[in-house]
Amino acid sequence: MQTACQAVQHQRGRRQYNKLRNLLKDARHDCILFANEFQQYCYLPRERGESLEKWQTRSIYNAAVWYYHHCQDRMPIVMVTEDEEAIQQYGSETEGVFVISFKNYLDNFWPDLKAAHELYDSILQSRRERENESQESHGKEYPEHLPLEVLEAGIKSGRYIQGVLNVNKHRAQIEAFVRLQGASSKDSGLVSDILIHGMKARNRSIHGDMVVVELLPKNEWKGRTAALCENDSDDKASGESPSEPMPTGRVVGILQKNWRDYVVTFPSKEEVQSQGKNAQKILVTPWDYRIPKIRISTQQAEALQDFRVVVRIDSWESTSVYPNGHFVRVLGRIGDLEGEIATILVENSISVVPFSEAQMCEMPVNTPENPWKVNPEEERERRDLRKTHLVFSIDPKGCEDVDDTLSVRTLNNGNLELGVHIADVTHFVAPNSYIDIEARTRATTYYLADRRYDMLPSILSADLCSLLGGVDRYAVSVMWELDKTSYEIKKVWYGRTIIRSAYKLFYEAAQELLNGNVNIVDDIPELRDLDEKSRQAKLEELVWAIGKLTDIARHVRAKRDGCGALELEGVEVRVQLDDKKNIHDLIPKQPLEVHETVAECMILANHWVAKEIWESFPHQALLRQHPPPHQEFFSELRECAKAKGFIIDTRSNKTLADSLDNANDPNDPIVNRLLRYMAMQAMSNALYFSTGSCAEEEFHHYGLALDKYTHFTSPIRRYSDIIVHRLLMAAISKDKKMEIKENLFSNKDLEELCRHINNRNRAAQHAQKQSTELFQCMYFKDKDPETEERCISDGVIYSIRTNGVLVFIPRFGIKGAAYLKNKDGLVISCGPDSRSEWKSGSLQRFQNKITSTTTEGDSVTFHLFDHVTVRISVQASRCHSDTISLEIISNKPYMIPDTELVHQSSLLLKSDLVKEVTRSVEEAQLAQEVKVNIIQEDYQKYCQTKGRSLYILLEEIRDLALLDVSNSYEI
């Protein structure tokens, strides 16, 4: 009902109203909004003296009665309300129209839906506790928030500043920052974030909230602390001197609460007992350090103390030290792989339910009995490249979702033709279909360390839209005619095509061919079974194509380099799958030239498609911008480079790129890698945007040095690319198909969609990083750091803090803190044999070094980029994620024993980290196999539970923890 929606807006605020509207708009819920106030027989004028709430209740009831009669009295109507007076007044007035409370609705209509009953009880209990507390409590813990109209007026006048609250997870109780938004940053004249120091100044705002801040007088400004700090609630570095004072403020109001589901841990039995008389009011600790403890009401604290649990925050009154919330559901046992993965998904608001029957019904069929074939009509409409072009793909080993293929050939006039052919996903995914809405909601494929969650069903992502070798596939192609010697682009063609990829190469094989090593031919299945003559001819053709592509890519890259394109080091760890689609390795990224060849061709296609769609749709094209970074973010990079004698010029992307290229230490290649990593850390994120909401000078992509850029080349795993494909098809259709253009988003809708996609991309990046860290911790957790050789490694210092250093371990791609002063106040000391020990003393920090001096007068100095020997261990945490702990055990580089040399070097290239963790989980399962119940295949696959009581639910979760993780998910 329209009136019910407006009642939510009136009583609960704009955010809840928007949430409800979005649920109604989501086609998966099959909801219809009835505009009852605009229907002649439903509209009721408000009577004199009648309260808004009474009139809204009367209007909803009147509309329900009309709708019942409209359905010829055949369909009972249920009106749910918590207004006891309305239930008494209307409950028995009209036969067939039930006016009941939500509790009665659950009891009578859904008696077996235990999870809903438990959730209802939890919310009810939380509400009662809140009401009791407001009656009992008179003292205020926090100031009241200012009214909305005062906040808006203050923002307009410049007295207040609005922005998003970002809590420092390493010092969550003390430090938070407000990043300025929009006009605030221009009008206030501030160039940095605003520091919010302490919980009182934060005034009940939570990480992610849109807040309004009042600046404090300059004499009250504080600086951020430069000391390393463990993720503890107390401020470990309170005695340390902070850095230069920065703008400091206090929160006076919240414009938008961005609360979500939070994963929490219940206190242990001892902690519950120490909480005393109010045993039903439990303080739970969120997994995310940045979220304050939440008080919930439950009688199940003891039963749930070994589990990760989801809760929601209901309110945070000014009289309460902590926010109030309620229990939602159990995720899994603390420390179990599936429970920890589920935690990561919830914390990033990632929902990975199976595709529905309605969505799967829209999918094409491809079975041995009914194989998919190219449609004759499509053959007439598309350009057929199957017999004229050598098309092939180059991807990581084990890749199933092959988005892109390449081709290059010599034309009759002697010029070259370069082709980039991308899977035609939009042929199978119609606008606003069920599968389109689901893909839009997911926005991206989520890649975790040991699994992935696809944006599209596997019939598309791994089959009909995957440009596999030797099969016919629909594609959208961009083909350029290039000058045979200068490689300058003469003309470009865009269109739908039919291709048959000749080879599905993996990067390493393509690189070997590029290097002239033809022995790799046995690893290319398409060539393996040919006779010698055919094999030689095809091999020569393929080697020529890869070589020519690389030449073209070098030329294109050189042009971008001339404009200031950046090559940055992400120190990423990538996952390698084996033939059975299980994780085989987690390995630090090894760059190959062929990576750059493929990337350069994709960048070229993305750039030209961006230009085409912008020219056709200047106010509603989806492009990708990368704003230039703030110069102050480069200060650490400049200082670190200076320590090695290098000067980094950050005035433009061109000067930065040239400076990084020149900052090479011939004795230590890690230095340049770390400087590039620091440059990357200083960058802002690239974002999708609608061209109608930005001035053209803001379109520029700083990192790639291109005036216009978009994403076109991965529609299987990115929804942005699906939008771009539709825009391109509309741009080249020349008014032939008006319905194509009618399905495009307006500027306003596209802007909203871009915000959603940007948000989901950030979530995907965080989830991937957190899952990699989870596996790293699980890998090292079972190793004894004192005796296990693999726990000792070489590390490079890349940042100096007041009480320690940050260290990078190239062998595992791990970065972390190493303390030079421990909790007891002792400092590190290194004897004649370079071995470290803890002694009484002090630390002195300089710009590029830190010196530890003992009371006996011995001193040791650690410089930026020094190599040290570190011991890797795991710092376990019951309430939060485990973390890697680094300890410097020698101030000299790690010398690898001769017996370990071969084994060690192979580890850099091929670590068995994820494989070993998965194997240990499987062994634990086998030991408990007798206890595992046989459960249905679909429940095993998606780890979903069903149960009639909380006890059964917990038992099933215990059983699920023992399932075989390698088969639980499709990789």
N, C-alpha and C positions, 0 to 999 in steps of 0.2 A: 504494500500500500504506500502511495506517495506520502500520506499523512504520517505513517509510521516512520518513514525515512526522515522526514522533517523533524519528528519528535526526537530522533537520535541526534540530529544536528543541534537541536535546541538544548537538549539535556546533557549530551556527552561531548559536544564540540566537533569542530570541522574534521579532525583527523579520523575519529570513529565513523563519521558520516562518509568520508571519502573511502574508507575501508569497506563499508557496507555497499556503497555504490559500485566499487570495483568487483566485489563478489557477485553482485547482481548482473554486471556486464559480462562476467566470465561465462561463456557459452557452455562450459563443462557442467555448470550447476543447474542448467535448465530453469532459470528463474525469470519471471516476468514482473515488471514494475507496472502496477495499475494506477494510473493518474486519477484517483477517485474524486479529487477536488475539482476536476474538470469534466466530470460525468454528471449529466443533468439530474439524474435521480439519486446520486450518491452525495452530492454536495449539501452540506448543512451550514447555514450562517451561524456565526458565534453569537450567543445570546448575551445581553447586557449583564455585566458582573460575573460572567462565567470565566473560570480560570482557563488558561491555555491547555493545561493537561486534561481537564475535564472535557473540553471541546474536542481535543484530539481523540480521546477514548470514544466519545459519542460518534464522531465521524467514522472511525475505523469500524465500529460495530454496525453502524448504518450501512456502510459499504459492504460488509460481510453478509448482511441480510439480503441486500439487493442482489449480490453475486449468487447467493444460494437460490433465490427465486429465478435468476437469470439461467441457472443450470437446471431449471424445471424441477427443483426440489429433489434432485437425484443424487447430488454430491454433497455430503456433510462438510461444513466449514468449521475450522477450529481457529478461535481467536485466543492467543496466549497473552496473559497480562499478569503482573504482580499486584495490580490494584484490587484489593479485597472488596472495596465498595462496588466496583464495576462487576466483579464476579457475582456478588449478591444481587445487583440490579438487573443484569442482563443474562445471567447463567441459565435461567429457565424460561426466558421470554419468548424465544423462537425455537420451535422444534427443528433440529437439523443444524443449528448454529451453536456450537459449544464455546462457552467463555470460561476458560479454566486457567489455573496457575501453571507455571512451567513444571513444577514438581508433579502435579496431577497429570500433565501432558506426558511426562516421562514414564510415570507409573502405569498409566492406562494404555499408552500407544507403543512404548518401547520398554517393556518390563525386563527384557533380557539384555539390554544394552548397558552392561555393567560399567564400562569405562565412562560412559556419559553420566551415569548416576554418581560415580565416585568424583568426577570432575565437578558436578553440580554441588555435591556436599562440601567439597574443598572450597569452592567459591563462596558458598553460603557462610561457612565457618569463618573465612577471611573477612567477610563483610561484618559479621557480628563482632569479631574481635576489634575491628576498626571503629565501630560505633561505640563499643565499651570504652576503648582507649580515649576517644575524643571526649567522652563524658568524664573520665577519671582524671585526665591530664590537663593541667592548667598552665604549666611552664612551657615556653616555646624553646625548641632546640635551634630553630632556624627562623630568619625573618620571613614574613609573608611575601609572596610574589606580587608585583605590581599588576593592576588591571591591564587588560589588553590595550584599551584605548590610550592609557598613559604610556605604555611601551611603544606603541606605534608613533605617537606624537614625539616621544623622546628620540626615536630613531630618525624621524624626519628632521628634527631640529639639530641633530648632531650630538645631543647630550649622551645618548646611549648608542652602543654599537652592537650589531647582530652578527652571529657566526655560529659555527658548529663546534661543540665541545669535544676536544680530543684529550683523553686522559693518558698520561705517561704510564705505561704498564709496569715499568721498572720502579716507579715511585708513585703508585696509584693513590695513596692516601694524601700525598703532598702536592704533586704537580699535575696540572691540567692546562691545556692551551686552547684558546678560541681562535680558530682560523677565520679570518674576515671573509664575508660573503658580499659579492656584488658591489653595490654603491658604497657600502660601509668602508671598504678598503680605499676607495678613491677619495671620499669626503673627509675621512678622519685624518688623512695625511700620515697614517701609520704604515711602516713598511714591514713590520714583523708581526708575529702572532702576539696575542695578549696572554700573559701568564695568570692563571687562577691558582692562588697558593692556599692549600688547605681545604678541608671539607666544608667549613663554615662559609667560605667565600664561594664555594661551588653551589651552595644553597639548593640541595636536593636535585640538581641536574645530573643526568647520567650520560656516560660516553655516547656520543652520536646525536644528542638532543640539539635542536636549534635554539640557542639561548640569546638573551639580551644582557649586555654587560655594561657596567658603569666603571669608567677608569678611576683608579685611586689617585690621590695627589702624588706628585713625583717623589716626595720624600718617603713614601710608603712602597715604592717599587722594589721588587726583589729580582734576583737573577736565578737562572736555572743552575742546578748543581752539576758539576763536571765529574763527580765521582761515580765509579761503578757501584751498582746497588743490586742486591739480590731481590727477587720478586717477593718481598715480604711486606706485611702490612705496616710495620714500623719503618721509619726513615733511618736506614743504616748510616747514611752519610750526613746526618744532621750536624756533625761537628766540622764538616768540610766547608771550606770557603766557597761560596757560589761565584758564578761568573758575573760579568757586567750586569747592572740592573736593566731590566727591560720593562716595557709597558705592562702594568699589573692591574687587574680589575676584580670586580666581584659580580656574580650573577644576580640580577634583580628580577628576572622573569624568564619563562620558557615559552617560546612561540610554538614549538612543535616537539612533542615527546616521541622519540623514535625507539620506543620499547619493543622488544621482540621476545621470543622464547629464549630462556637462559638455562644452560646445563649447570646443575649444582651438585654438591656433595653434602650429605648429612653429617653432622658431627659424630665422632666416635662415641662409644658408650660412656667413657670417662668424661668427655666434654659435655654430653647430655646431662650427666649427673651434676656437673659443676654449674650448669645453667639454673639449677635450683627449682624453686616452687612452680614456675610457669613452664612445666615440662611439655605442655601441648604447644606452646609457642616456641618454635625452634628457629635458631639462626643458622641458615644454610650458606655455604661458601660457593660463589660462582666459579666455574672453571676459568673464565676470563678474569684476569687480575683487575681489569679496569672497572668492573662492576662491583658495587658495594655488597656487603652481606645482605641477605633478604630474609625477613622474618615471615615464616609461614606457620599455619596451625595444622597440626596433624598428630595422630596417635600412633603413627607407623614409623617413627624415627628410627627405632631400633632395628626393625625389619629391613629398612632401606639403607642402612649405614654403609653397606658394601657395594652400593650401586650408584651409577650416574643417573640423575633424575632431571626431568625438565620441569621448570616452574615458570610462572608468569608474574610480573609485578602488577598489582592492582592500584596502589596509591602510595604516596609519600607525603604524609601530613607534616606540617611545620612543628608539631609537638613530638614527633618520633625521630629517634636517632637513625633508624634504618627504615627502608621501604617495606611495605607489606605486600605479600604475594600469596599464590596458591599453587598447590601440586597439580601437575598435568599428567605426566606419564613416566614410566621407567624406560631407560635406554639399554642398559647392560651393566655387567659387573665391572668394577674399577680394575683397570689393567688388562682386561681382555681385548684382543684385537678388534673384534666387531663392535664392542661397546665404545672403544676409543674412536673408531672411524665414525660411528653414529654421532658421537659428541662433536666431532669436527664438522659434520654435515649440518647439525642443528645450529651450532655456533655461527655458521655462515649462511643460515636461512636457506639451505639447499634441500629441496624436496625431490626425492627420487622414487616416487611411486611407479609401479609398472604402467605401461601404456594401456589405456582402457580398450574395451571391446569396440566401442564406437569409433575410436581413433584407428584401431587396426583394420576395421571394416573398410576404411578409405584406402588402404594400401593395395598396391598391385600384387599379383600372385606370380611366384617363380618357383615351381617345383619340378622334379623329374617328370611327373605325369603331365604337368601343365606349364611348360617352360615359357618364360617371357620372350616376346619377339618384337622387333622393330615394326611399328605401325606403318603400313603403306602410305597413309596420308602424311605422316611425319617425314617419310622419305621424300615426298614431293615438296614439302615446305622447307626442309633443311638442306644445307650444303653437305654432300656426302664425301668424307675425307678417307674412307676406308681403304681405297685402292690407290690414292694419290699421295698420301702423306705417311712418312715414318713417324708414328706417334709413340712415345714411351713415357714412363713415370720414373722418378727417382725419389725414394722415400726411406724412412728408417726401417730396419729389419722388423718383420712381423706386423707392419702397418696394414690395417684392414680398410680404413676409411680414406681411400685415395681420392682426394679432391681434384688434383691437378695433374695434367700431362703436358708434355712439350713436343714441339716438332721444329725442324729447320730443314730447308731444302733450297736448291738452286733453281731459279725461275728461267724461262726460255731466254729472257733478255740479259741473263747473266747476273742479275741482282739476287739477293737472298730473301727468303720469306721465313720469318720467325713466327711461330704460333704458340699461344698459351691456351689450353683447352680445359675448361672447368666443368665439373659435374653439373648437369642441368637439373638441379633439385626442384626448381619452381615448376617444372613440367609435372611432377608428382605431388607437389604440395600446393593445393589451390588456396588463394587468399580467403581467410576467415573460415576455413574448414576446421574440423576438430583438431587435426594434427598440426595445422598452422598455429592455432591458438596455444596448443601445448608447447610447440617449439618456441613461440614468442615468450611464453612464461619462463621456460628454462633458459632461453637466450644463448646458451652455449653448451658444449659438451664439457663435462667436468672430469678432468684427469687427476686421479690420485696416484700415489706411489705404486699401488698394487692392483688398481682396477680403474675402470672409467664408467661414467654414466652418460649415455648418449642423448643428444638433443633430439634425434630422430630414431624411429625404430630400426632394428638391424637389417630388415628387408631392404631399406633404403641405404643406411649408412655403411653397411658392410657388403651390400650386394648390388642392387640396381642403380644406385647413384655412385658407387665406388668404381673408378675407372680401372678395373682390373685388366690384366693382360689377356689377349686372345678372345675377348667377347665384345659384342656390339653395345655401345652406350651412347646416350644422348649427351651432348655437351653444349656449352656456350663458349664460343671461341673469340679470341682477339688475335688478328693476324696482321703483321706489319711487313711492308716491302722495304728492305734495307739496301742502301748502296753497297755494292759488292766489296768495295775497298774501305770506305770511310765509315760504313755501318750507320750512316745518317738515315733517319726515317723518311721515306718518300710518301707513303700513304698507309692508312690503317683501315681494317675492315672488322666490323663486329657482327656476330650473328649466331644463330642456332645451327648446330652441326651434328653429324653422326660420325663417331670415331670407333676405331678398334685398336687399342693399345697393343703394340708389338712386344714390348718388354716391360716387366715390373721389376726395375732395378733397385737395389738398396745402395745407400750412399757409398759404403766402402767399396763395393764392386765398381761403381761408376768412377770413383777416384782412381782405382787401380787401372782401369781402361784409359783414363786421362793421363796417367803416368806412363802408359805404354806397356803395362804388364798384362799380356794376353793370357797368362796362365790362369787368370781368374775365370776364364770362360766356363770352367766346370761348375762354377757357382751360379751360372745364369741358366735356369732350367729351359728357357726357350731355345738355347743354342746347343744344349747338351746332347740331344739325340740326333742331330743332323749329320749328314756325311761330310767329310773333310772339306770338299770344294764349296758346298753351300754354306757351311759354317764359316769358312774363311771370308766369303763374299759378304755375308750378313755382318760378320764381325767388323770388317773394314768400314761398312756403311755406318754401323753404330758408333765406332770409334771416331769417324769423321764428324758425325752429328754432335757427339758430346764435346769434341774439341772445338767445333765451330760455335756451339752454344757458349762455351767458356770464353772464347775470344770476344763474342758479342757482349757477354756479361761484364767482362773486364772494361770494355769501352764504355758501356752504360754507367758502370760504377765510377769510372774516372771522371765522367761528366758530373756526377753527383758530388764526388769528392771535391771537384773544382768549386762547387757551390757551398761546401762546408758540411757534407754528410758525415755523421759520427759513427765510429765503430766502438761499441761499449762492451765491457766484460760483465756478464751477469753472474759469473761463477755458479752456473746452474748445474743441478744434478739431474740427469735424465734417466728414464726407466727403459730397460731393454726386455722384450718378451721372448720366450722360447717358442718352439714349434707348437706346443700345446697351449699357447696363449697364457702361460703362467709367467710371473716375473722371473727373469733370468738374472738381470744385473741392475744395479743402481750405479751409474758411472758419471764422474765429472765430465762436462761437455768437452769433446775433442773436436776442434774446428778443422774442417776439410775445405779445400777450395771449391769442391762441387756443391757444398752447402751454399756458398756464396753465389755460385752460378744459378742454382734454382731460385734462391731468394731474390736475386737481381731481376730475373725474368718475372717473378710474381709482383715485385715492386713496380716494374714497368707496366704490367697489366693493370694493377690497381690505380696507378697514376693516370693512365689514358682513359680508363673507365670513369674515374672521378671527373676528368675534364668533360667527357661526353654527357654524363648525367647532369652536371651543373649547367652546361650550356642549354640543355633542353628544359630543365626544371630549376631555374636559379633560386627559387624560394622554398623548395621542398625536396632537395637532394640530401642524402645521408653521406656526409664526408667525415674524415678523421683528422683532428687537429692535434698538434703537439706544441703547446705554448713555450716560448723561451723561459728558462728557469730564472729565478731571482738571483742576482749576483752574489748576495750574502751567503747563499747556500754553497758557493764554491770556495769559501774561505779555508775550510779544512783541506780541500784538495790542493789549493795553492801552497799552503804551509807545508804539507807533506812532501810535495814535489820539490819545494825549496830545500828541504832537508837533504835531498839527493843531488842538489845543484841544478835542478830543472826549473824553468819558468813556464807556468801554464797561463796562457792568455785566454781569458774567458769572455772577451768583449763580444764575440759572435761565434756561431757554430763553426765557421771556417777557421778562425784563429784557434778555437779549442781543439778541433780535429788535428790541425797542423802541430800544435803544441804536444798533444798526446802521442802523435807519430814520432816526434823527436825525443820524447822522454823515455829512452831505452837505456837500461843499464846492461852493458854487454856481459857482465858477470852474473846477473840475476834477472831472468825474464819475468819472474813473479812481480817485480816492481811495477812494470808497465801494466800488467794485468790488474793489480790492485788500484793503480791510479785510474784506470778506465772504470773499475767498479765504483770508486768514489765519485767519479763524474756522473755515472748512472744514478747513484743515490741522490745527487743534487737535482736531478731532472724532475719536472712535473710529469704526471701521467698523461699519455695520449688519450684523447676522448672522442667519442662519436658526437656529432652535432647535426642539427638541421641548418641548411644554408640560409633559410629565412630568418634565423634568430641570431646571425652573426654578420659583422661587416666583413667584406672580402679580404681586407688586410689581415684578419684574424684566422683565415683558413690555413695559413702556412704550417707545414710540418717541420719543426726545428731539427729533429734527429735525422730525418731522411733528406733534408734540404730540398723539399718540393713545395711548390705553391699550392697544389691541390692533391689530396690523397684520400683513398677510401679502402674498404676491404671488399674484395670481389672474389677472391681465389679459394675460399674455404666454406662454401654454403652448407656442407654436411655437418659442420661443427660450430658454425656461427650464424645466428639469426640476422645479424647486420648484413651479411653477404646475400641472404635471401632477399632482403629489401632492395639491395643494390642491383641484383639480377632483375627484379621486377621493374626498377627504374630504367635500367638499360634497355630492356625489352620494349618498354613504353617509348623510350627515346628514339629507337630505330624503327618503330612500327609505322611511322609516317601516316598517322590517322587511320590506318587500316582497321585497327581494332580499338574502338573507343572504350570498350569495357576494361581493357588493360589499364588505361589512364584513370578510369573511375575508381579502381581499387587502390590507388596510391594514397599515402597518408598526407593530410594537410600539414602545414608547418607546425601548428600547435600540437597535433597528435604525434608527429614525428619527433618533436622536441621531448615530449613525455616518454616516448619509446626509447629514445637515446639515453635518457636518464636511467631508465630501467636496465638497459643493456650494459651501460657503464657500471652500474651497481653490481650486476650479476658477474661481470668480468672480474671485478675486484674480489668478489666472493670466491670465484674459481681459483684465482691466483693464491689467495690466502689458504684455501683448502688444500691445494697442491703442496704449498710450502709446509703447512702443518702436518700433512700426512707423511712427507719426506722426513721431517724432524721426528715424527713418531717412530718410523722404521729405524732411523739412526739410533734412537734411544733404545729400542727393543733389541737392536743388534749388539750394542755395547753393554746392555744391562746384565747379560749372562756371563760377561767376561770379567775375570779378576784383573783389575787395572795394575795390580802389583806384579803379576806373573805373566800375563798375556802379552805377547810381543806386539800384537796389532794395536794395543792400547797406547803404545809409545810411538810418537810420530814427530816429524819436523813441522814447525809452525813459523809463520812470519808475522811480526808485529806491524799492525797497520794503523793503530791509533793509540795515543797516550792519554790516560785519565789521571786524576789526582791520587788514586789508590790502586791502580793497576793498568793493564793494557788490553787492547782487543787483538786477537790472534786469528789468522787464517791458516787452515790446514789444507794444503793443496791436494793431499792424497785422498781425502774424503769429501772435499768441498765444504768443510765445516768452518763456520765463523763463531767465535765466542769470546767471553771475558776470562782473563787470567788475573787473579788478585796478587798484588805484591805485598799487601798488608792483610793479615787474616782477622777473624772475628775477635781473637784474643789481643789484638794490637801488635802482634809480632810482625816483623818485616822479613822479606826474603834475603837470604845471604848465600853466596856461592863461594865454596872453598877452592883450594888450589886445583882439585880435580874437576872443577866446574859444576859439581853436584850441588843442588840447592838444599837449604834447610831454613827453618824459621828461628829467628833470634830477636831479642829486644833491639829497638832502633827506631829510625824515622825515614820518611820518604821525602824527596824534594823533586817537584815536577818542573821541567823546563818546557820550552816550545816544542822541541822535537826529541826529547829524551826524558828519562826519569831515573833518579839515583836513589838506591837504597843503602843507608848507612847504619851499621850496627853500633851499639854502645861501646863495643870493643875497638871501633875505629875502622873496621873493614867496610869497604863499599863496593857495590856493583852497579853499573849503569846499563840500561836498556835503551837502545836507539830505535827510531822508526825504521822499519824494514830489516831489522836484525832477525836472523834465523835462530830459533831456540828449540830445545827439545821439550815437548809437552806430554803429559800423561792425560789420557781421555778417560773419563768415568761418567756415570749417570747420576744426577741428583734427583732422587725419586721424590714425588709429591703425591699425597693422597687426594688432594682437592683439585689440583691443576695438572697440566701436562708435565711429564718428566722433562728434564732439560739436560743437555750435555754440559759437563763441567770440565774445565781445562786447568791444569796445574803445571807451571813451569818447573821442570826438574833439573834443567841444566841451561846455562846461558850460552851454550855452544850448539851449533846445528846438530841434528840427529844423524849419527853415522850408522849406516845400515850394515849389520854383520854380513860377512861374505856368504854365509849359508842362507841368509834371508834375501840376498840381492835379487835373484831371479823372481822369487815369489813376490817381493815387494813391488817391483816395477810392473808386474802384471796386475797388481791390485789397483794401481792408478787407472789402468785402462778397463779393468774388469772386476769390480767388487761384487762379491756374492752376498751383499748385505740383505737385500729384501728376500732373496732366495733362502738364506739361512734362517731369517726370522720366520718365514712362512713354514719352513720345515720343522722348526721347533714347536710352532703352534700345532702342526699336524701330529707330531709325536705325542704332545700332551693330550690331544683328542683320542689317539689310538689307545692310550693308557686308560682312558675313561669310556672306551667304546661300549662296554656292556651297559652303561647307564643311559646311553643315548636312545631315545625313542625314535622309531621310524616315523617321519612326518612327511606330509604331502610335498610333492616336488616344487610346487609354486611357493609354498611357505619357506622351503629351504632356500630357494633361489633369491627371494627378496627379504629373507630374515624378518618376515612379518609374524606377529603373534595373534592368537585369538584365545580368549579364555573367559570363563564365567565369573572369576573372582580374582582379586589381587594375588592370592596365594598361587593359583594356577598360572597367572601371568608371570610371576617371579620364577616359578619352576620351569616354565617354557624358556624364559630368558637364560636360565642356568644351562638348559639343554642346548640352546642355540649357540652358546659360547663354545660348545665342543664340536660344532660342525666343521667340515672341511672347508677352510676359507678359499682354497684354490679353485673349488668348483662352485662356490656360493654365488659368484658373480660372473657374468659374461665380461671378458676383458675386451 
